Amino acid sequence: VVVTDDLEMRAVADRFGTGEAAVLAVRAGSDVLLVCNTPDRVREARDALAEAIAGGKIGAAALADAASRRTKLMKRIRKLRALRTDLDAIGSATHRSLASRLSPNL
């Protein structure tokens, strides 16, 4: 899952505007866009995204792929929350087994 930094940051907003930055971020593969402070800029990003989707600049497949990645991440987070335990158990055989199942590349 790719998460942007806040699209209201001056380096982004001053160059592109929040709406254009949102569209560019999604087109570049971002799954989650952060617009953290100003309701008007949230609306600007939403409206620009809606227009880009309606105009075919952002395809349905890209949106579905991003939604799938977000859903998978949330499932993993829920599993991890369900497995909370005492800090003394960190590094135990149970934790190492869980880590290898959740991320086989570790």
All heavy atoms as an XYZ file, in Angstrom:
781
protein
N       0.854     -1.169      0.000
C       0.000      0.000      0.000
C       0.898      1.229      0.000
O       1.801      1.349      0.814
C      -0.922      0.016      1.240
C      -1.689      1.308      1.325
C      -1.872     -1.162      1.214
N       0.640      2.118     -0.946
C       1.409      3.352     -1.058
C       0.570      4.489     -0.490
O      -0.562      4.715     -0.925
C       1.779      3.649     -2.525
C       2.500      4.976     -2.651
C       2.612      2.516     -3.109
N       1.132      5.194      0.495
C       0.456      6.309      1.150
C       1.245      7.579      0.853
O       2.460      7.613      1.034
C       0.388      6.088      2.677
C      -0.320      7.243      3.364
C      -0.289      4.764      3.003
N       0.555      8.611      0.401
C       1.244      9.875      0.136
C       1.548     10.595      1.437
O       0.973     10.302      2.480
C       0.375     10.828     -0.707
O      -0.744     11.264      0.071
C      -0.076     10.190     -1.995
N       2.422     11.533      1.350
C       2.579     12.511      2.420
C       1.415     13.488      2.253
O       0.631     13.378      1.307
C       3.928     13.215      2.289
C       4.436     13.783      3.607
O       3.599     14.038      4.495
O       5.644     13.968      3.742
N       1.294     14.429      3.151
C       0.190     15.383      3.098
C       0.252     16.204      1.810
O       1.242     16.877      1.548
C       0.248     16.302      4.320
C      -0.955     17.213      4.445
O      -1.831     17.195      3.555
O      -1.016     17.944      5.443
N      -0.791     16.122      1.001
C      -0.826     16.849     -0.271
C      -1.016     18.351     -0.077
O      -0.985     19.106     -1.045
C      -1.926     16.281     -1.177
C      -1.734     14.826     -1.586
C      -2.881     14.361     -2.468
C      -0.402     14.605     -2.269
N      -1.175     18.785      1.154
C      -1.247     20.218      1.448
C       0.128     20.821      1.711
O       0.237     22.040      1.879
C      -2.133     20.466      2.673
C      -3.594     20.225      2.411
C      -4.439     20.658      3.577
O      -4.617     21.874      3.756
O      -4.915     19.774      4.310
N       1.159     19.993      1.734
C       2.504     20.540      1.951
C       2.792     21.567      0.866
O       2.431     21.372     -0.296
C       3.558     19.433      1.884
C       3.487     18.457      3.012
S       4.846     17.250      2.970
C       5.172     17.027      1.241
N       3.447     22.624      1.251
C       3.678     23.717      0.298
C       4.448     23.262     -0.938
O       4.172     23.713     -2.046
C       4.404     24.871      0.988
C       3.463     25.599      1.950
C       4.043     26.850      2.504
N       4.424     27.746      1.410
C       5.285     28.735      1.542
N       5.850     28.953      2.697
N       5.578     29.505      0.527
N       5.403     22.353     -0.768
C       6.186     21.894     -1.913
C       5.296     21.245     -2.971
O       5.588     21.314     -4.158
C       7.248     20.900     -1.454
N       4.210     20.651     -2.541
C       3.270     20.010     -3.469
C       2.171     20.991     -3.859
O       1.928     21.242     -5.043
C       2.655     18.746     -2.829
C       1.578     18.151     -3.715
C       3.736     17.717     -2.526
N       1.493     21.532     -2.869
C       0.329     22.390     -3.124
C       0.690     23.645     -3.918
O      -0.076     24.066     -4.786
C      -0.343     22.763     -1.808
N       1.848     24.226     -3.640
C       2.245     25.441     -4.368
C       2.574     25.154     -5.826
O       2.384     26.006     -6.684
C       3.449     26.107     -3.697
C       3.092     26.792     -2.384
O       1.897     26.832     -2.033
O       4.034     27.259     -1.712
N       3.056     23.965     -6.101
C       3.438     23.637     -7.477
C       2.267     23.110     -8.301
O       2.109     23.463     -9.461
C       4.562     22.612     -7.473
C       4.992     22.255     -8.874
C       6.291     21.543     -8.922
N       6.661     21.335    -10.318
C       7.558     20.491    -10.712
N       8.211     19.778     -9.822
N       7.832     20.343    -11.975
N       1.448     22.236     -7.704
C       0.394     21.568     -8.464
C      -1.014     21.953     -8.040
O      -1.943     21.809     -8.810
C       0.514     20.046     -8.313
C       1.813     19.488     -8.780
C       2.776     19.103     -7.872
C       2.076     19.349    -10.130
C       3.980     18.571     -8.300
C       3.278     18.821    -10.567
C       4.234     18.433     -9.647
N      -1.181     22.338     -6.800
C      -2.517     22.446     -6.220
C      -2.906     21.070     -5.692
O      -2.437     20.039     -6.185
N      -3.754     21.053     -4.698
C      -4.106     19.795     -4.051
C      -4.858     18.859     -4.994
O      -4.612     17.657     -5.001
C      -4.943     20.076     -2.788
O      -4.223     20.995     -1.959
C      -5.200     18.805     -2.006
N      -5.746     19.405     -5.802
C      -6.529     18.567     -6.714
C      -5.659     17.869     -7.742
O      -5.746     16.652     -7.924
N      -4.815     18.631     -8.419
C      -3.939     18.032     -9.429
C      -2.967     17.047     -8.779
O      -2.690     15.975     -9.326
C      -3.167     19.101    -10.187
C      -2.298     18.514    -11.296
C      -1.501     19.559    -12.071
O      -1.670     20.766    -11.829
O      -0.699     19.144    -12.922
N      -2.459     17.396     -7.607
C      -1.544     16.503     -6.903
C      -2.230     15.188     -6.572
O      -1.620     14.103     -6.677
C      -1.026     17.167     -5.626
N      -3.503     15.236     -6.181
C      -4.247     14.011     -5.872
C      -4.364     13.126     -7.108
O      -4.133     11.912     -7.046
C      -5.624     14.359     -5.318
N      -4.709     13.724     -8.219
C      -4.846     12.964     -9.471
C      -3.503     12.365     -9.871
O      -3.410     11.175    -10.213
C      -5.428     13.849    -10.593
C      -5.368     13.133    -11.935
C      -6.855     14.262    -10.256
N      -2.456     13.168     -9.830
C      -1.128     12.662    -10.186
C      -0.693     11.530     -9.265
O      -0.090     10.544     -9.721
C      -0.108     13.803    -10.139
C      -0.247     14.868    -11.227
C       0.676     16.053    -10.933
C       0.035     14.284    -12.601
N      -0.999     11.649     -7.984
C      -0.610     10.616     -7.025
C      -1.314      9.293     -7.326
O      -0.689      8.230     -7.308
C      -0.920     11.075     -5.596
N      -2.605      9.353     -7.607
C      -3.340      8.123     -7.929
C      -2.815      7.530     -9.230
O      -2.595      6.320     -9.333
C      -4.859      8.375     -7.995
C      -5.603      7.185     -8.572
C      -5.392      8.712     -6.604
N      -2.586      8.366    -10.213
C      -2.073      7.872    -11.505
C      -0.686      7.258    -11.355
O      -0.307      6.365    -12.111
C      -2.066      8.993    -12.528
C      -3.505      9.399    -12.905
C      -3.577     10.392    -14.001
N      -3.101      9.753    -15.240
C      -2.757     10.423    -16.322
N      -2.835     11.733    -16.343
N      -2.338      9.794    -17.390
N       0.072      7.716    -10.350
C       1.406      7.175    -10.096
C       1.367      5.906     -9.246
O       2.405      5.289     -9.026
C       2.268      8.232     -9.411
N       0.181      5.525     -8.760
C       0.061      4.279     -8.014
C      -0.216      4.406     -6.538
O      -0.209      3.410     -5.817
N      -0.480      5.606     -6.055
C      -0.788      5.772     -4.634
C      -2.150      5.173     -4.315
O      -3.088      5.269     -5.106
C      -0.784      7.249     -4.242
O       0.518      7.774     -4.383
N      -2.236      4.557     -3.145
C      -3.464      3.907     -2.701
C      -4.229      4.728     -1.672
O      -5.434      4.588     -1.537
C      -3.136      2.546     -2.078
C      -2.405      1.642     -3.050
O      -2.880      1.486     -4.181
O      -1.353      1.094     -2.676
N      -3.513      5.547     -0.922
C      -4.109      6.373      0.132
C      -3.526      7.770     -0.004
O      -2.305      7.932     -0.068
C      -3.796      5.816      1.539
C      -4.365      6.722      2.626
C      -4.313      4.392      1.692
N      -4.399      8.771     -0.065
C      -3.962     10.159     -0.200
C      -4.233     10.892      1.109
O      -5.336     10.818      1.636
C      -4.728     10.852     -1.326
C      -4.772     10.142     -2.673
C      -5.608     10.947     -3.658
C      -3.383      9.903     -3.206
N      -3.233     11.600      1.590
C      -3.413     12.382      2.814
C      -3.630     13.849      2.458
O      -2.821     14.450      1.753
C      -2.190     12.251      3.715
C      -1.852     10.846      4.199
C      -0.616     10.889      5.091
C      -3.022     10.208      4.920
N      -4.738     14.383      2.919
C      -5.035     15.816      2.870
C      -5.500     16.110      4.286
O      -6.637     15.832      4.646
C      -6.109     16.154      1.811
C      -6.338     17.660      1.759
C      -5.709     15.618      0.439
N      -4.602     16.651      5.085
C      -4.746     16.557      6.542
C      -5.335     17.753      7.273
O      -5.668     17.615      8.445
C      -3.375     16.254      7.149
S      -2.671     14.711      6.560
N      -5.444     18.914      6.653
C      -5.766     20.079      7.467
C      -6.961     20.906      7.041
O      -7.642     21.467      7.891
C      -4.540     21.001      7.544
C      -3.398     20.353      8.271
O      -3.520     19.993      9.424
N      -2.287     20.159      7.582
N      -7.218     21.016      5.774
C      -8.165     22.008      5.303
C      -9.330     21.355      4.565
O      -9.123     20.756      3.504
C      -7.452     22.994      4.344
O      -6.241     23.444      4.961
C      -8.331     24.172      4.014
N     -10.541     21.467      5.105
C     -11.697     20.857      4.443
C     -11.871     21.289      2.985
O     -12.238     20.469      2.141
C     -12.883     21.304      5.301
C     -12.286     21.498      6.666
C     -10.908     22.060      6.404
N     -11.587     22.537      2.664
C     -11.704     22.984      1.271
C     -10.734     22.240      0.365
O     -11.061     21.928     -0.779
C     -11.464     24.490      1.158
C     -12.636     25.308      1.680
O     -13.750     24.756      1.777
O     -12.429     26.495      1.992
N      -9.556     21.940      0.864
C      -8.584     21.198      0.043
C      -8.973     19.726     -0.076
O      -8.693     19.101     -1.099
C      -7.187     21.371      0.601
C      -6.673     22.782      0.337
C      -5.197     22.876      0.465
N      -4.756     24.209      0.072
C      -3.571     24.683      0.358
N      -2.699     23.942      1.008
N      -3.226     25.883     -0.028
N      -9.619     19.187      0.940
C     -10.152     17.818      0.831
C     -11.181     17.777     -0.295
O     -11.150     16.885     -1.153
C     -10.776     17.347      2.166
C     -11.496     16.018      1.987
C      -9.710     17.254      3.254
N     -12.073     18.756     -0.299
C     -13.081     18.827     -1.364
C     -12.425     19.033     -2.729
O     -12.850     18.448     -3.729
C     -14.099     19.931     -1.065
C     -15.072     19.542      0.055
C     -16.166     20.588      0.242
N     -15.698     21.775      0.956
C     -15.596     21.867      2.273
N     -15.936     20.850      3.039
N     -15.175     22.978      2.838
N     -11.385     19.846     -2.785
C     -10.667     20.078     -4.038
C     -10.093     18.765     -4.572
O     -10.218     18.455     -5.768
C      -9.543     21.094     -3.816
C      -8.695     21.367     -5.039
C      -7.504     22.272     -4.736
O      -7.492     22.983     -3.707
O      -6.568     22.256     -5.555
N      -9.489     17.997     -3.696
C      -8.918     16.702     -4.104
C     -10.024     15.756     -4.550
O      -9.920     15.108     -5.603
C      -8.120     16.097     -2.949
N     -11.104     15.689     -3.774
C     -12.229     14.817     -4.127
C     -12.812     15.177     -5.482
O     -13.028     14.303     -6.333
C     -13.315     14.911     -3.047
C     -14.528     14.033     -3.352
C     -15.767     14.490     -2.622
N     -16.100     15.864     -3.009
C     -16.792     16.688     -2.245
N     -17.212     16.308     -1.061
N     -17.071     17.909     -2.662
N     -13.033     16.462     -5.708
C     -13.629     16.902     -6.968
C     -12.704     16.624     -8.150
O     -13.150     16.198     -9.217
C     -13.985     18.384     -6.903
C     -15.102     18.681     -5.908
O     -15.771     17.729     -5.444
O     -15.284     19.877     -5.581
N     -11.414     16.858     -7.976
C     -10.452     16.600     -9.051
C     -10.389     15.111     -9.367
O     -10.311     14.711    -10.534
C      -9.074     17.129     -8.664
N     -10.447     14.283     -8.327
C     -10.433     12.834     -8.546
C     -11.699     12.381     -9.262
O     -11.640     11.577    -10.196
C     -10.272     12.095     -7.216
C      -8.885     12.217     -6.585
C      -8.922     11.759     -5.140
C      -7.854     11.434     -7.386
N     -12.849     12.905     -8.840
C     -14.111     12.542     -9.496
C     -14.083     12.929    -10.968
O     -14.512     12.152    -11.838
C     -15.284     13.205     -8.778
N     -13.558     14.107    -11.263
C     -13.467     14.558    -12.652
C     -12.508     13.679    -13.460
O     -12.788     13.310    -14.603
C     -13.001     16.018    -12.686
C     -12.966     16.607    -14.077
C     -12.563     18.085    -14.053
O     -13.018     18.817    -13.156
O     -11.783     18.474    -14.948
N     -11.388     13.307    -12.845
C     -10.407     12.455    -13.533
C     -10.976     11.064    -13.797
O     -10.724     10.469    -14.851
C      -9.130     12.362    -12.711
N     -11.759     10.558    -12.865
C     -12.399      9.250    -13.058
C     -13.436      9.346    -14.166
O     -13.460      8.522    -15.086
C     -13.015      8.754    -11.735
C     -11.899      8.442    -10.724
C     -13.909      7.534    -11.981
C     -12.384      8.308     -9.294
N     -14.281     10.369    -14.109
C     -15.323     10.553    -15.130
C     -14.718     10.768    -16.507
O     -15.263     10.306    -17.513
C     -16.227     11.730    -14.754
N     -13.568     11.437    -16.563
C     -12.914     11.727    -17.837
C     -11.987     10.627    -18.325
O     -11.349     10.766    -19.362
N     -11.896      9.549    -17.577
C     -11.074      8.421    -18.004
C      -9.589      8.559    -17.717
O      -8.798      7.720    -18.145
N      -9.184      9.588    -16.974
C      -7.767      9.748    -16.631
C      -7.337      8.765    -15.549
O      -6.154      8.461    -15.422
C      -7.475     11.178    -16.179
C      -7.576     12.197    -17.286
C      -7.244     13.579    -16.762
C      -7.343     14.597    -17.883
N      -7.085     15.963    -17.380
N      -8.299      8.316    -14.752
C      -8.061      7.297    -13.734
C      -9.052      6.179    -14.024
O     -10.262      6.407    -14.043
C      -8.264      7.835    -12.304
C      -7.245      8.935    -12.000
C      -8.164      6.707    -11.292
C      -7.464      9.623    -10.667
N      -8.539      4.983    -14.262
C      -9.387      3.871    -14.645
C      -9.948      3.094    -13.461
O      -9.392      3.106    -12.354
N     -11.037      2.400    -13.716
C     -11.691      1.592    -12.690
C     -10.777      0.482    -12.190
O     -10.784      0.151    -11.002
C     -12.990      1.009    -13.242
N      -9.967     -0.093    -13.058
C      -9.071     -1.179    -12.646
C      -8.050     -0.691    -11.617
O      -7.771     -1.386    -10.637
C      -8.365     -1.766    -13.862
N      -7.509      0.502    -11.826
C      -6.542      1.057    -10.872
C      -7.192      1.292     -9.520
O      -6.595      1.016     -8.474
C      -5.953      2.359    -11.408
N      -8.426      1.770     -9.528
C      -9.145      1.998     -8.267
C      -9.439      0.680     -7.565
O      -9.309      0.568     -6.346
C     -10.443      2.763     -8.527
C     -10.272      4.172     -9.078
C     -11.625      4.763     -9.446
C      -9.537      5.052     -8.095
N      -9.829     -0.328     -8.331
C     -10.120     -1.641     -7.746
C      -8.852     -2.263     -7.155
O      -8.889     -2.857     -6.065
C     -10.729     -2.563     -8.795
N      -7.736     -2.126     -7.851
C      -6.470     -2.657     -7.342
C      -6.080     -1.970     -6.028
O      -5.656     -2.625     -5.077
C      -5.351     -2.466     -8.370
C      -5.501     -3.376     -9.576
O      -6.293     -4.342     -9.525
O      -4.819     -3.107    -10.593
N      -6.228     -0.656     -5.980
C      -5.906      0.088     -4.761
C      -6.822     -0.328     -3.618
O      -6.372     -0.517     -2.484
C      -6.006      1.593     -5.011
N      -8.098     -0.503     -3.905
C      -9.051     -0.931     -2.874
C      -8.681     -2.311     -2.350
O      -8.749     -2.570     -1.142
C     -10.469     -0.927     -3.428
N      -8.275     -3.189     -3.234
C      -7.874     -4.539     -2.827
C      -6.653     -4.491     -1.907
O      -6.613     -5.184     -0.882
C      -7.572     -5.381     -4.065
O      -7.070     -6.638     -3.698
N      -5.680     -3.676     -2.246
C      -4.486     -3.552     -1.404
C      -4.838     -2.982     -0.034
O      -4.332     -3.452      0.993
C      -3.432     -2.687     -2.092
C      -2.739     -3.393     -3.249
C      -1.569     -2.588     -3.784
N      -1.963     -1.358     -4.435
C      -2.295     -1.271     -5.714
N      -2.291     -2.340     -6.483
N      -2.625     -0.101     -6.241
N      -5.714     -1.988     -0.002
C      -6.128     -1.412      1.295
C      -6.867     -2.449      2.134
O      -6.651     -2.551      3.349
C      -6.987     -0.173      1.080
C      -6.220      1.024      0.547
C      -7.054      2.298      0.565
N      -8.331      2.164     -0.084
C      -8.565      2.437     -1.374
N      -7.589      2.867     -2.143
N      -9.767      2.298     -1.884
N      -7.736     -3.224      1.502
C      -8.494     -4.251      2.222
C      -7.551     -5.297      2.810
O      -7.702     -5.695      3.969
C      -9.523     -4.917      1.286
O     -10.440     -3.915      0.847
C     -10.275     -6.025      1.973
N      -6.582     -5.739      2.028
C      -5.607     -6.722      2.527
C      -4.821     -6.162      3.705
O      -4.574     -6.866      4.685
C      -4.652     -7.137      1.414
C      -5.290     -8.028      0.381
C      -4.294     -8.351     -0.721
C      -4.962     -9.144     -1.835
N      -4.031     -9.387     -2.957
N      -4.425     -4.905      3.616
C      -3.698     -4.284      4.716
C      -4.556     -4.247      5.974
O      -4.081     -4.576      7.067
C      -3.255     -2.868      4.342
C      -2.575     -2.075      5.458
C      -1.289     -2.752      5.903
C      -2.322     -0.645      5.001
N      -5.803     -3.857      5.849
C      -6.683     -3.786      7.021
C      -6.873     -5.165      7.648
O      -6.924     -5.295      8.875
C      -8.029     -3.169      6.643
C      -7.938     -1.688      6.293
S      -7.085     -0.693      7.550
C      -8.124     -0.963      8.966
N      -6.968     -6.206      6.842
C      -7.089     -7.570      7.379
C      -5.843     -7.945      8.177
O      -5.940     -8.536      9.252
C      -7.324     -8.570      6.252
C      -8.721     -8.508      5.681
C      -8.905     -9.506      4.552
C     -10.305     -9.401      3.962
N     -10.495    -10.318      2.836
N      -4.678     -7.584      7.645
C      -3.435     -7.880      8.361
C      -3.360     -7.108      9.668
O      -2.927     -7.626     10.694
C      -2.236     -7.557      7.489
C      -2.059     -8.547      6.349
C      -0.853     -8.249      5.540
N       0.323     -8.742      6.252
C       1.539     -8.741      5.739
N       1.744     -8.265      4.542
N       2.548     -9.195      6.439
N      -3.793     -5.862      9.651
C      -3.779     -5.057     10.873
C      -4.717     -5.663     11.908
O      -4.378     -5.758     13.087
C      -4.147     -3.592     10.559
C      -3.004     -2.922      9.786
C      -4.481     -2.816     11.838
C      -3.346     -1.567      9.209
N      -5.914     -6.088     11.470
C      -6.847     -6.710     12.416
C      -6.255     -7.972     13.032
O      -6.410     -8.222     14.224
C      -8.171     -7.038     11.732
C      -9.106     -5.845     11.601
C     -10.504     -6.319     11.240
N     -11.200     -5.546     10.268
C     -10.899     -5.337      8.986
N      -9.843     -5.854      8.462
N     -11.642     -4.602      8.210
N      -5.562     -8.776     12.233
C      -4.925     -9.989     12.758
C      -3.878     -9.633     13.795
O      -3.796    -10.260     14.850
C      -4.265    -10.788     11.627
C      -5.199    -11.588     10.802
C      -4.414    -12.388      9.765
C      -5.321    -13.143      8.838
N      -4.559    -13.913      7.835
N      -3.072     -8.638     13.491
C      -2.024     -8.244     14.426
C      -2.613     -7.702     15.720
O      -2.103     -7.980     16.802
C      -1.096     -7.222     13.786
C      -0.229     -7.757     12.650
C       0.516     -6.619     11.977
C       0.730     -8.814     13.155
N      -3.683     -6.923     15.623
C      -4.331     -6.398     16.834
C      -4.887     -7.530     17.681
O      -4.833     -7.483     18.904
C      -5.446     -5.427     16.470
C      -4.941     -4.088     16.017
C      -6.085     -3.153     15.733
N      -5.577     -1.850     15.322
C      -6.274     -0.972     14.658
N      -7.521     -1.232     14.320
N      -5.748      0.177     14.319
N      -5.425     -8.557     17.027
C      -5.996     -9.692     17.754
C      -4.911    -10.485     18.469
O      -5.191    -11.179     19.444
C      -6.771    -10.591     16.801
N      -3.681    -10.371     18.013
C      -2.585    -11.162     18.576
C      -1.761    -10.395     19.603
O      -0.705    -10.853     20.001
C      -1.675    -11.654     17.445
C      -2.344    -12.587     16.457
C      -1.431    -12.817     15.267
C      -2.700    -13.903     17.121
N      -2.244     -9.242     20.044
C      -1.501     -8.457     21.040
C      -1.213     -9.325     22.256
O      -2.032    -10.118     22.689
C      -2.305     -7.245     21.476
C      -2.311     -6.159     20.471
C      -3.001     -4.941     21.018
N      -3.126     -3.958     19.960
C      -3.858     -2.882     20.063
N      -4.525     -2.629     21.153
N      -3.920     -2.045     19.061
N      -0.035     -9.106     22.787
C       0.379     -9.888     23.942
C       1.336     -9.059     24.793
O       1.665     -7.933     24.454
C       1.021    -11.211     23.474
O       1.275    -12.019     24.599
C       2.307    -10.961     22.723
N       1.815     -9.647     25.859
C       2.781     -8.972     26.710
C       4.076     -8.727     25.956
O       4.490     -9.530     25.121
C       3.094     -9.828     27.946
C       1.901     -9.954     28.870
O       1.074     -9.023     28.889
O       1.794    -10.979     29.563
N       4.748     -7.633     26.269
C       6.014     -7.321     25.607
C       7.063     -8.398     25.872
O       7.973     -8.591     25.066
C       6.520     -5.955     26.057
C       5.700     -4.753     25.577
C       6.281     -3.463     26.144
C       5.662     -4.693     24.065
N       6.948     -9.124     26.977
C       7.914    -10.180     27.292
C       7.882    -11.307     26.264
O       8.842    -12.057     26.135
C       7.632    -10.772     28.674
C       7.890     -9.775     29.789
O       8.651     -8.815     29.558
O       7.323     -9.962     30.880
N       6.787    -11.426     25.522
C       6.655    -12.514     24.551
C       7.298    -12.178     23.207
O       7.438    -13.054     22.360
C       5.182    -12.851     24.348
N       7.705    -10.929     23.022
C       8.300    -10.538     21.741
C       9.570    -11.344     21.509
O      10.422    -11.462     22.383
C       8.587     -9.030     21.703
C       7.273     -8.266     21.707
C       9.433     -8.652     20.488
C       7.405     -6.776     21.796
N       9.671    -11.899     20.314
C      10.836    -12.709     19.959
C      10.675    -14.173     20.316
O      11.562    -14.976     20.033
N       9.544    -14.529     20.900
C       9.304    -15.926     21.268
C       9.114    -16.774     20.020
O       8.948    -16.266     18.907
C       8.060    -16.032     22.154
O       6.908    -15.719     21.382
N       9.105    -18.069     20.187
C       8.889    -18.979     19.053
C       7.548    -18.704     18.384
O       7.428    -18.744     17.156
C       8.967    -20.428     19.533
N       6.529    -18.375     19.171
C       5.206    -18.064     18.613
C       5.282    -16.834     17.721
O       4.728    -16.814     16.621
C       4.185    -17.841     19.743
O       4.142    -19.009     20.548
C       2.812    -17.524     19.199
N       5.970    -15.810     18.172
C       6.100    -14.584     17.368
C       6.903    -14.829     16.101
O       6.555    -14.329     15.026
C       6.736    -13.466     18.188
C       5.744    -12.762     19.058
N       5.991    -11.535     19.601
C       4.509    -13.101     19.477
C       4.954    -11.147     20.324
N       4.046    -12.089     20.269
N       7.989    -15.574     16.204
C       8.790    -15.863     15.011
C       7.973    -16.665     14.002
O       8.042    -16.413     12.803
C      10.073    -16.592     15.403
C      11.078    -15.672     16.117
C      12.450    -16.307     16.247
N      12.428    -17.629     16.865
C      12.455    -17.855     18.171
N      12.488    -16.858     19.021
N      12.447    -19.087     18.645
N       7.167    -17.594     14.483
C       6.306    -18.385     13.590
C       5.284    -17.495     12.912
O       5.060    -17.597     11.695
C       5.604    -19.486     14.380
O       4.675    -20.152     13.590
N       4.651    -16.618     13.667
C       3.675    -15.696     13.094
C       4.335    -14.786     12.068
O       3.806    -14.594     10.979
C       3.032    -14.856     14.202
C       2.097    -13.740     13.731
C       0.896    -14.331     13.002
C       1.649    -12.903     14.919
N       5.504    -14.248     12.390
C       6.198    -13.362     11.457
C       6.520    -14.082     10.153
O       6.359    -13.523      9.074
C       7.490    -12.838     12.101
N       6.923    -15.338     10.241
C       7.254    -16.063      8.994
C       6.010    -16.350      8.181
O       6.049    -16.368      6.953
C       8.001    -17.353      9.308
O       7.178    -18.269      9.978
N       4.849    -16.543      8.840
C       3.602    -16.763      8.089
C       3.101    -15.479      7.457
O       2.601    -15.487      6.342
C       2.511    -17.329      9.018
C       2.707    -18.779      9.367
C       1.459    -19.393      9.977
N       0.654    -18.484     10.782
C       0.613    -18.487     12.114
N       1.322    -19.345     12.805
N      -0.152    -17.632     12.755
N       3.213    -14.344      8.165
C       2.718    -13.076      7.645
C       3.629    -12.489      6.577
O       3.162    -11.815      5.669
C       2.546    -12.056      8.781
C       1.430    -12.356      9.773
C       1.446    -11.324     10.893
C       0.084    -12.378      9.082
N       4.896    -12.730      6.689
C       5.841    -12.175      5.728
C       6.912    -13.220      5.442
O       7.950    -13.254      6.099
C       6.468    -10.912      6.275
O       7.336    -10.369      5.315
N       6.672    -14.071      4.471
C       7.608    -15.154      4.191
C       9.006    -14.685      3.774
O       9.932    -15.460      3.756
C       6.946    -15.938      3.059
C       5.765    -15.162      2.622
C       5.525    -14.061      3.590
N       9.159    -13.415      3.471
C      10.474    -12.907      3.054
C      11.360    -12.516      4.219
O      12.470    -12.073      4.000
C      10.300    -11.707      2.123
C       9.585    -12.103      0.840
O       9.782    -13.203      0.339
N       8.760    -11.227      0.331
N      10.862    -12.624      5.448
C      11.685    -12.236      6.600
C      12.779    -13.261      6.849
O      12.659    -14.392      6.682
C      10.822    -12.105      7.873
C       9.913    -10.893      7.916
C       9.085    -10.901      9.191
C      10.731     -9.619      7.878
